[in-house]
Amino acid sequence: MTDQDSHPLTPQDCLVAMMIAVSASDEQIRTAELVKIESAIDNLPIFATYDVDRMKTVSQMVFDLFAEEDGLDALFGLVTDNLPERLYETAYALACDVAASDGLLDETELRFLGEIRYQLNIDRLHAAAIERGARARHVRE
Protein backbone atom coordinates (compact mmCIF):
# COMPACT_ATOMS: atom_id res chain seq x y z
CA MET A 1 0.00 0.00 0.00
CA THR A 2 1.40 3.39 -0.93
CA ASP A 3 1.29 6.47 1.27
CA GLN A 4 -1.28 7.96 -1.13
CA ASP A 5 -3.58 4.98 -0.55
CA SER A 6 -3.49 5.38 3.22
CA HIS A 7 -3.87 9.16 3.03
CA PRO A 8 -6.16 9.99 0.12
CA LEU A 9 -6.46 13.62 1.20
CA THR A 10 -3.67 16.07 1.80
CA PRO A 11 -4.02 18.50 4.72
CA GLN A 12 -4.77 21.20 2.14
CA ASP A 13 -7.50 19.01 0.61
CA CYS A 14 -9.05 18.79 4.08
CA LEU A 15 -9.02 22.57 4.45
CA VAL A 16 -10.63 22.96 1.03
CA ALA A 17 -13.21 20.30 1.94
CA MET A 18 -14.21 22.22 5.07
CA MET A 19 -14.55 25.46 3.10
CA ILE A 20 -16.63 23.79 0.39
CA ALA A 21 -18.74 21.97 2.97
CA VAL A 22 -19.67 25.10 4.91
CA SER A 23 -20.50 26.85 1.64
CA ALA A 24 -22.69 23.95 0.50
CA SER A 25 -24.27 23.37 3.91
CA ASP A 26 -27.18 25.72 3.14
CA GLU A 27 -27.60 24.16 -0.32
CA GLN A 28 -26.58 27.43 -2.01
CA ILE A 29 -22.98 28.08 -2.96
CA ARG A 30 -22.79 31.83 -3.38
CA THR A 31 -20.31 33.69 -5.56
CA ALA A 32 -18.85 35.52 -2.55
CA GLU A 33 -18.14 32.18 -0.90
CA LEU A 34 -16.39 30.81 -3.99
CA VAL A 35 -14.33 33.99 -4.29
CA LYS A 36 -13.32 33.63 -0.62
CA ILE A 37 -12.29 30.00 -1.14
CA GLU A 38 -10.27 30.85 -4.26
CA SER A 39 -8.68 33.82 -2.50
CA ALA A 40 -7.61 31.65 0.43
CA ILE A 41 -6.08 29.07 -1.90
CA ASP A 42 -4.34 31.76 -3.95
CA ASN A 43 -2.98 33.77 -1.02
CA LEU A 44 -2.45 31.76 2.16
CA PRO A 45 0.95 30.17 2.84
CA ILE A 46 -0.62 26.79 3.72
CA PHE A 47 -1.71 26.52 0.06
CA ALA A 48 1.63 27.63 -1.47
CA THR A 49 2.27 24.20 -3.02
CA TYR A 50 -1.36 23.14 -3.43
CA ASP A 51 -2.44 21.86 -6.84
CA VAL A 52 -5.53 24.00 -7.45
CA ASP A 53 -6.80 21.41 -9.93
CA ARG A 54 -7.53 19.18 -6.90
CA MET A 55 -10.24 21.62 -5.82
CA LYS A 56 -12.69 20.13 -8.32
CA THR A 57 -12.05 16.58 -7.08
CA VAL A 58 -12.36 17.62 -3.43
CA SER A 59 -15.55 19.57 -4.17
CA GLN A 60 -17.10 16.57 -5.91
CA MET A 61 -16.15 14.37 -2.97
CA VAL A 62 -17.92 16.77 -0.58
CA PHE A 63 -21.04 16.90 -2.77
CA ASP A 64 -21.07 13.09 -3.07
CA LEU A 65 -20.73 12.68 0.70
CA PHE A 66 -23.51 15.22 1.34
CA ALA A 67 -25.79 13.05 -0.82
CA GLU A 68 -25.19 9.98 1.41
CA GLU A 69 -27.06 9.26 4.61
CA ASP A 70 -23.93 9.13 6.80
CA GLY A 71 -21.88 11.34 4.52
CA LEU A 72 -21.25 14.08 7.06
CA ASP A 73 -19.77 11.57 9.49
CA ALA A 74 -17.63 10.20 6.67
CA LEU A 75 -16.44 13.69 5.75
CA PHE A 76 -15.42 14.48 9.30
CA GLY A 77 -13.74 11.07 9.54
CA LEU A 78 -11.68 11.81 6.45
CA VAL A 79 -10.76 15.25 7.74
CA THR A 80 -9.75 14.11 11.21
CA ASP A 81 -7.77 11.20 9.71
CA ASN A 82 -5.84 13.40 7.27
CA LEU A 83 -5.59 16.85 8.84
CA PRO A 84 -2.90 17.38 11.47
CA GLU A 85 -4.40 18.58 14.75
CA ARG A 86 -2.26 21.73 14.56
CA LEU A 87 -4.41 22.77 11.56
CA TYR A 88 -7.81 22.23 13.21
CA GLU A 89 -8.15 25.91 14.16
CA THR A 90 -7.04 26.87 10.66
CA ALA A 91 -9.83 24.72 9.23
CA TYR A 92 -12.35 26.37 11.54
CA ALA A 93 -11.08 29.87 10.74
CA LEU A 94 -11.29 29.24 6.99
CA ALA A 95 -14.81 27.81 7.36
CA CYS A 96 -15.88 30.86 9.40
CA ASP A 97 -14.45 33.21 6.76
CA VAL A 98 -16.35 31.41 3.99
CA ALA A 99 -19.58 31.41 5.98
CA ALA A 100 -19.26 35.13 6.76
CA SER A 101 -18.13 36.18 3.28
CA ASP A 102 -21.59 36.70 1.81
CA GLY A 103 -22.94 38.57 4.83
CA LEU A 104 -25.60 35.88 5.38
CA LEU A 105 -25.25 33.36 8.17
CA ASP A 106 -28.32 31.18 8.17
CA GLU A 107 -29.21 28.54 10.74
CA THR A 108 -27.85 25.70 8.60
CA GLU A 109 -24.42 27.32 8.29
CA LEU A 110 -24.36 28.10 12.01
CA ARG A 111 -25.21 24.49 12.86
CA PHE A 112 -22.52 23.27 10.46
CA LEU A 113 -19.93 25.57 12.06
CA GLY A 114 -21.00 24.18 15.43
CA GLU A 115 -20.47 20.66 14.12
CA ILE A 116 -16.98 21.61 12.90
CA ARG A 117 -16.22 23.05 16.35
CA TYR A 118 -17.39 19.83 17.97
CA GLN A 119 -15.73 17.39 15.55
CA LEU A 120 -12.39 19.23 15.62
CA ASN A 121 -12.62 19.86 19.37
CA ILE A 122 -12.08 23.61 19.06
CA ASP A 123 -11.88 25.29 22.46
CA ARG A 124 -14.87 27.62 23.12
CA LEU A 125 -12.68 30.66 23.79
CA HIS A 126 -10.60 30.05 20.68
CA ALA A 127 -13.75 29.50 18.62
CA ALA A 128 -15.23 32.79 19.87
CA ALA A 129 -12.06 34.65 18.91
CA ILE A 130 -12.00 33.04 15.46
CA GLU A 131 -15.69 33.84 14.91
CA ARG A 132 -15.21 37.46 16.04
CA GLY A 133 -12.30 37.85 13.65
CA ALA A 134 -14.39 36.53 10.75
CA ARG A 135 -17.22 38.92 11.63
CA ALA A 136 -14.80 41.85 11.82
CA ARG A 137 -13.22 41.00 8.45
CA HIS A 138 -16.59 40.71 6.69
CA VAL A 139 -18.59 43.53 8.27
CA ARG A 140 -20.71 45.61 5.92
CA GLU A 141 -21.63 49.25 6.32
C-alpha positions in Angstrom: 0.0 0.0 0.0 1.4 3.4 -0.9 1.3 6.5 1.3 -1.3 8.0 -1.1 -3.6 5.0 -0.6 -3.5 5.4 3.2 -3.9 9.2 3.0 -6.2 10.0 0.1 -6.5 13.6 1.2 -3.7 16.1 1.8 -4.0 18.5 4.7 -4.8 21.2 2.1 -7.5 19.0 0.6 -9.1 18.8 4.1 -9.0 22.6 4.5 -10.6 23.0 1.0 -13.2 20.3 1.9 -14.2 22.2 5.1 -14.6 25.5 3.1 -16.6 23.8 0.4 -18.7 22.0 3.0 -19.7 25.1 4.9 -20.5 26.8 1.6 -22.7 24.0 0.5 -24.3 23.4 3.9 -27.2 25.7 3.1 -27.6 24.2 -0.3 -26.6 27.4 -2.0 -23.0 28.1 -3.0 -22.8 31.8 -3.4 -20.3 33.7 -5.6 -18.9 35.5 -2.6 -18.1 32.2 -0.9 -16.4 30.8 -4.0 -14.3 34.0 -4.3 -13.3 33.6 -0.6 -12.3 30.0 -1.1 -10.3 30.8 -4.3 -8.7 33.8 -2.5 -7.6 31.6 0.4 -6.1 29.1 -1.9 -4.3 31.8 -3.9 -3.0 33.8 -1.0 -2.4 31.8 2.2 1.0 30.2 2.8 -0.6 26.8 3.7 -1.7 26.5 0.1 1.6 27.6 -1.5 2.3 24.2 -3.0 -1.4 23.1 -3.4 -2.4 21.9 -6.8 -5.5 24.0 -7.4 -6.8 21.4 -9.9 -7.5 19.2 -6.9 -10.2 21.6 -5.8 -12.7 20.1 -8.3 -12.0 16.6 -7.1 -12.4 17.6 -3.4 -15.5 19.6 -4.2 -17.1 16.6 -5.9 -16.2 14.4 -3.0 -17.9 16.8 -0.6 -21.0 16.9 -2.8 -21.1 13.1 -3.1 -20.7 12.7 0.7 -23.5 15.2 1.3 -25.8 13.0 -0.8 -25.2 10.0 1.4 -27.1 9.3 4.6 -23.9 9.1 6.8 -21.9 11.3 4.5 -21.3 14.1 7.1 -19.8 11.6 9.5 -17.6 10.2 6.7 -16.4 13.7 5.7 -15.4 14.5 9.3 -13.7 11.1 9.5 -11.7 11.8 6.5 -10.8 15.3 7.7 -9.7 14.1 11.2 -7.8 11.2 9.7 -5.8 13.4 7.3 -5.6 16.9 8.8 -2.9 17.4 11.5 -4.4 18.6 14.7 -2.3 21.7 14.6 -4.4 22.8 11.6 -7.8 22.2 13.2 -8.1 25.9 14.2 -7.0 26.9 10.7 -9.8 24.7 9.2 -12.3 26.4 11.5 -11.1 29.9 10.7 -11.3 29.2 7.0 -14.8 27.8 7.4 -15.9 30.9 9.4 -14.5 33.2 6.8 -16.3 31.4 4.0 -19.6 31.4 6.0 -19.3 35.1 6.8 -18.1 36.2 3.3 -21.6 36.7 1.8 -22.9 38.6 4.8 -25.6 35.9 5.4 -25.2 33.4 8.2 -28.3 31.2 8.2 -29.2 28.5 10.7 -27.8 25.7 8.6 -24.4 27.3 8.3 -24.4 28.1 12.0 -25.2 24.5 12.9 -22.5 23.3 10.5 -19.9 25.6 12.1 -21.0 24.2 15.4 -20.5 20.7 14.1 -17.0 21.6 12.9 -16.2 23.1 16.4 -17.4 19.8 18.0 -15.7 17.4 15.6 -12.4 19.2 15.6 -12.6 19.9 19.4 -12.1 23.6 19.1 -11.9 25.3 22.5 -14.9 27.6 23.1 -12.7 30.7 23.8 -10.6 30.1 20.7 -13.8 29.5 18.6 -15.2 32.8 19.9 -12.1 34.6 18.9 -12.0 33.0 15.5 -15.7 33.8 14.9 -15.2 37.5 16.0 -12.3 37.9 13.7 -14.4 36.5 10.8 -17.2 38.9 11.6 -14.8 41.8 11.8 -13.2 41.0 8.5 -16.6 40.7 6.7 -18.6 43.5 8.3 -20.7 45.6 5.9 -21.6 49.3 6.3 
